């Protein structure tokens, strides 16, 4: 009924719920009721940052469509198969392309998004191929080291051995 916008703490709870459940329809409802998506939602992170980091890609897309701000480093914490449409929307609304984001998208199995970011990096004057190889190799070493530790039981990891192996394979097979 439009009163939620007058209760910022409650509006933040509703927004956190929309992101946690990847509920794009709730984001649309919140926007329609006048809830502001400006400013940090958790620490210094914007709502779009939180949604992208948690793989709530439908909620992230709805936030961008509703005019929520997009941080310049919004693509740094991609941790899932982000769609090229959302990647394009983030880039068009303030996210800066980076080689690290190319590597993250490639590792997560989002090659189309990785290619979009690579193109944007090239347009920004970044010499992508050598930078990509260096960042990819560093991430491969990190993932392979974690995989050894997960397999020997000295490290727990949210991806588990299968998820780590999958990311390694994605990075090894990705081509610019």
Secondary structure as a PSIPRED ss2 file (coil, helix, strand):
# PSIPRED VFORMAT (PSIPRED V4.0)

   1 X C   1.000  0.000  0.000
   2 X C   1.000  0.000  0.000
   3 X C   1.000  0.000  0.000
   4 X H   0.000  1.000  0.000
   5 X H   0.000  1.000  0.000
   6 X H   0.000  1.000  0.000
   7 X C   1.000  0.000  0.000
   8 X H   0.000  1.000  0.000
   9 X H   0.000  1.000  0.000
  10 X H   0.000  1.000  0.000
  11 X H   0.000  1.000  0.000
  12 X H   0.000  1.000  0.000
  13 X H   0.000  1.000  0.000
  14 X H   0.000  1.000  0.000
  15 X H   0.000  1.000  0.000
  16 X H   0.000  1.000  0.000
  17 X H   0.000  1.000  0.000
  18 X H   0.000  1.000  0.000
  19 X H   0.000  1.000  0.000
  20 X H   0.000  1.000  0.000
  21 X C   1.000  0.000  0.000
  22 X C   1.000  0.000  0.000
  23 X C   1.000  0.000  0.000
  24 X H   0.000  1.000  0.000
  25 X H   0.000  1.000  0.000
  26 X H   0.000  1.000  0.000
  27 X H   0.000  1.000  0.000
  28 X H   0.000  1.000  0.000
  29 X H   0.000  1.000  0.000
  30 X H   0.000  1.000  0.000
  31 X H   0.000  1.000  0.000
  32 X H   0.000  1.000  0.000
  33 X C   1.000  0.000  0.000
  34 X C   1.000  0.000  0.000
  35 X C   1.000  0.000  0.000
  36 X C   1.000  0.000  0.000
  37 X C   1.000  0.000  0.000
  38 X C   1.000  0.000  0.000
  39 X C   1.000  0.000  0.000
  40 X C   1.000  0.000  0.000
  41 X C   1.000  0.000  0.000
  42 X E   0.000  0.000  1.000
  43 X C   1.000  0.000  0.000
  44 X C   1.000  0.000  0.000
  45 X E   0.000  0.000  1.000
  46 X C   1.000  0.000  0.000
  47 X H   0.000  1.000  0.000
  48 X H   0.000  1.000  0.000
  49 X H   0.000  1.000  0.000
  50 X H   0.000  1.000  0.000
  51 X H   0.000  1.000  0.000
  52 X H   0.000  1.000  0.000
  53 X H   0.000  1.000  0.000
  54 X C   1.000  0.000  0.000
  55 X C   1.000  0.000  0.000
  56 X C   1.000  0.000  0.000
  57 X H   0.000  1.000  0.000
  58 X H   0.000  1.000  0.000
  59 X H   0.000  1.000  0.000
  60 X H   0.000  1.000  0.000
  61 X H   0.000  1.000  0.000
  62 X H   0.000  1.000  0.000
  63 X H   0.000  1.000  0.000
  64 X H   0.000  1.000  0.000
  65 X H   0.000  1.000  0.000
  66 X C   1.000  0.000  0.000
  67 X C   1.000  0.000  0.000
  68 X C   1.000  0.000  0.000
  69 X C   1.000  0.000  0.000
  70 X C   1.000  0.000  0.000
  71 X C   1.000  0.000  0.000
  72 X C   1.000  0.000  0.000
  73 X C   1.000  0.000  0.000
  74 X H   0.000  1.000  0.000
  75 X H   0.000  1.000  0.000
  76 X H   0.000  1.000  0.000
  77 X H   0.000  1.000  0.000
  78 X C   1.000  0.000  0.000
  79 X C   1.000  0.000  0.000
  80 X C   1.000  0.000  0.000
  81 X C   1.000  0.000  0.000
  82 X C   1.000  0.000  0.000
  83 X C   1.000  0.000  0.000
  84 X H   0.000  1.000  0.000
  85 X H   0.000  1.000  0.000
  86 X H   0.000  1.000  0.000
  87 X H   0.000  1.000  0.000
  88 X H   0.000  1.000  0.000
  89 X H   0.000  1.000  0.000
  90 X H   0.000  1.000  0.000
  91 X H   0.000  1.000  0.000
  92 X H   0.000  1.000  0.000
  93 X C   1.000  0.000  0.000
  94 X C   1.000  0.000  0.000
  95 X C   1.000  0.000  0.000
  96 X C   1.000  0.000  0.000
  97 X C   1.000  0.000  0.000
  98 X C   1.000  0.000  0.000
  99 X H   0.000  1.000  0.000
 100 X H   0.000  1.000  0.000
 101 X H   0.000  1.000  0.000
 102 X H   0.000  1.000  0.000
 103 X H   0.000  1.000  0.000
 104 X H   0.000  1.000  0.000
 105 X H   0.000  1.000  0.000
 106 X H   0.000  1.000  0.000
 107 X H   0.000  1.000  0.000
 108 X C   1.000  0.000  0.000
 109 X C   1.000  0.000  0.000
 110 X C   1.000  0.000  0.000
 111 X H   0.000  1.000  0.000
 112 X H   0.000  1.000  0.000
 113 X H   0.000  1.000  0.000
 114 X H   0.000  1.000  0.000
 115 X H   0.000  1.000  0.000
 116 X H   0.000  1.000  0.000
 117 X H   0.000  1.000  0.000
 118 X H   0.000  1.000  0.000
 119 X H   0.000  1.000  0.000
 120 X H   0.000  1.000  0.000
 121 X H   0.000  1.000  0.000
 122 X H   0.000  1.000  0.000
 123 X H   0.000  1.000  0.000
 124 X C   1.000  0.000  0.000
 125 X C   1.000  0.000  0.000
 126 X C   1.000  0.000  0.000
 127 X C   1.000  0.000  0.000
 128 X H   0.000  1.000  0.000
 129 X H   0.000  1.000  0.000
 130 X H   0.000  1.000  0.000
 131 X H   0.000  1.000  0.000
 132 X H   0.000  1.000  0.000
 133 X H   0.000  1.000  0.000
 134 X H   0.000  1.000  0.000
 135 X H   0.000  1.000  0.000
 136 X H   0.000  1.000  0.000
 137 X H   0.000  1.000  0.000
 138 X H   0.000  1.000  0.000
 139 X H   0.000  1.000  0.000
 140 X H   0.000  1.000  0.000
 141 X H   0.000  1.000  0.000
 142 X H   0.000  1.000  0.000
 143 X H   0.000  1.000  0.000
 144 X H   0.000  1.000  0.000
 145 X H   0.000  1.000  0.000
 146 X H   0.000  1.000  0.000
 147 X H   0.000  1.000  0.000
 148 X H   0.000  1.000  0.000
 149 X H   0.000  1.000  0.000
 150 X H   0.000  1.000  0.000
 151 X H   0.000  1.000  0.000
 152 X C   1.000  0.000  0.000
 153 X C   1.000  0.000  0.000
 154 X C   1.000  0.000  0.000
 155 X C   1.000  0.000  0.000
 156 X C   1.000  0.000  0.000
 157 X C   1.000  0.000  0.000
 158 X C   1.000  0.000  0.000
 159 X C   1.000  0.000  0.000
 160 X H   0.000  1.000  0.000
 161 X H   0.000  1.000  0.000
 162 X H   0.000  1.000  0.000
 163 X H   0.000  1.000  0.000
 164 X H   0.000  1.000  0.000
 165 X H   0.000  1.000  0.000
 166 X H   0.000  1.000  0.000
 167 X H   0.000  1.000  0.000
 168 X H   0.000  1.000  0.000
 169 X H   0.000  1.000  0.000
 170 X H   0.000  1.000  0.000
 171 X H   0.000  1.000  0.000
 172 X H   0.000  1.000  0.000
 173 X H   0.000  1.000  0.000
 174 X C   1.000  0.000  0.000
 175 X C   1.000  0.000  0.000
 176 X C   1.000  0.000  0.000
